[in-house]
Amino acid sequence: MKASFSSEETNRFLIKQYVDNGRSTYEIAEELDTYPNKIRRMLLKLGVELRNKSVAQSNALNTGRHKHPTKGTTRSEEDKIKISEGMYNHWCNMTDDEREKRSEQAKKQWESMSLQEKENLRKAAAEAVRKAGKEGSKMEKFLHRELTEAGYSVIFHKKGLIPNDRLEVDLFLPGLKVAIEVDGPSHFFPIWGEANLQKHVRADAHKSGLLLGAGYIVVRIKHLTKSVSNKSQRVMLEAVLGCLEKIKAEFPPKGKRFIELEA
């Protein structure tokens, strides 16, 4: 179905399909013979609030359009360990070129966003920073709960690791000397301008350097999106668990104590 995107009829069709019928932008785009980003921009212009990935996935599962990837299946402890180690190895075996490529992709991702998408990300980031300062981010709380349930001793927002320094670590595992930092979009995108981004980058590097110099292992989690889906949480948990299993088996030597994982 090819449609004129300037017509009132098309606008009504978009609202009905997306809001009333709960269809995805991908499905609507396919029917209108266009691409999903164009549908998203049109909906935003019409004042429609877009669903986040978690809600969209839930809708697809509830309506039967997608099958749940793990529902009805169980994993053995051996399978879980293999998955965890696989996720960990995937991130830790990246070459410098691959890491630089991911950094460039993040920059291009920001540049390709519409003004409305950038503004939405700014608002979400500001709210996340406000909440994280008081009670911790959603990812921090999730990892704290799950790692504790997995049997690890985890201290939330640990202070005082470095004498005469006021730095605070998001999550600290004293038994393994592991400091986990969860870095949101403002650590990678110029959400509040390039100067603020570079300030974040320098502060992160300074913090990591102090911790590494004191003999700790630093695990930095890159979380580049404004929302945290259940899937991204579980994937990150598997990677972190795999990382911790490796550390338990053998404490890494100097030069191998800085680890980056991406959500």
Secondary structure, 3 states (H helix, E strand, C coil): CCCCCCCHHHHHHHHHHHHHCCCCHHHHHHHCCCCHHHHHHHHHHCCCCCCCHHHHHHHHHHCCCCCCCCCCCCCCHHHHHHHHHHHHHHHHCCCHHHHHHHHHHHHHHHHHCCHHHHHHHHHHHHHHHHHHHHHCCHHHHHHHHHHHHCCCCCEEEEECCCCCCCCEEEEEECCCCEEEEEECHHHCCCCCCHHHHHHHHHHHHHHHHHHHHCCCEEEEEECCCCCCCHHHHHHHHHHHHHHHHHHHHCCCCCCCCEEEEEC
